Amino acid sequence: MSDSDDDLPISELIKKRKRLEAAKNASQPTKKSSTDKPERLASTQRVSNSSTGNKAADFYTGTSKGQLVQSFLVRWWYAMEWPAPEDIADPPAGYEALDGFPGVFISTRVDSLGHIVDLRNKDNCPSLKSVSRWSSAKIKDLCIKAYEVQMQQLEDREGPEVRLLRTLKSELRAIKAIDVAAADRQAVKYSF
């Protein structure tokens, strides 16, 4: 690039740089190294060990229990209250409750203004780690309850002909069809 490029917009400079790099790469002969082939083989072998390489994603998509957990986690508030009111502690001195987050407190003192303290019980929170430890039967029961409450609230607000209601009914049928004993056996190899 030269001084004559000073007045060009950035987008034109980028295009010009790409053209110069493409011309440079085209003029150079490409050499294949002996390491290219094994490298490609190694990457395909890694992919074949796991469909996604992500343990949580494999659990969600590859097991019935994962499907139960996923269905429950996207609507858990219809089936359970967390944190339970009896588990919510009083705010520490100099802290106030954070609206909308029971059990979470924010500092109002000058020396720690804005500092957040979370006193919620993490052992029973609705997260992948904790819910996947529950039995499939418990998750299925809570999931069915969540679907039923969600559908009832949707019907009360939107009416019985809402398209989402038909989708939820179909999903609920699939949840009810899951064999919880088989789901637990299938999920044994996944631990969180």
Secondary structure, 3 states (H helix, E strand, C coil): CCHHHHHCCHHHHHHHHHHHHHHHHHHCCCCCCCCHHHHHHHHHHHHHHCCCCCHHHHHHHHCHHHHHHHHHHCCHHHCCCCCCHHHCCCCCCCEEECCCCCCEEEECCHHHCCCEEECCCHHHCCCHHHHCCCCHHHHHHHHHHHHHHHHHHHHHHHCCCCHHHHHHHHHHHHHHCCCHHHHHHHCCCCCC
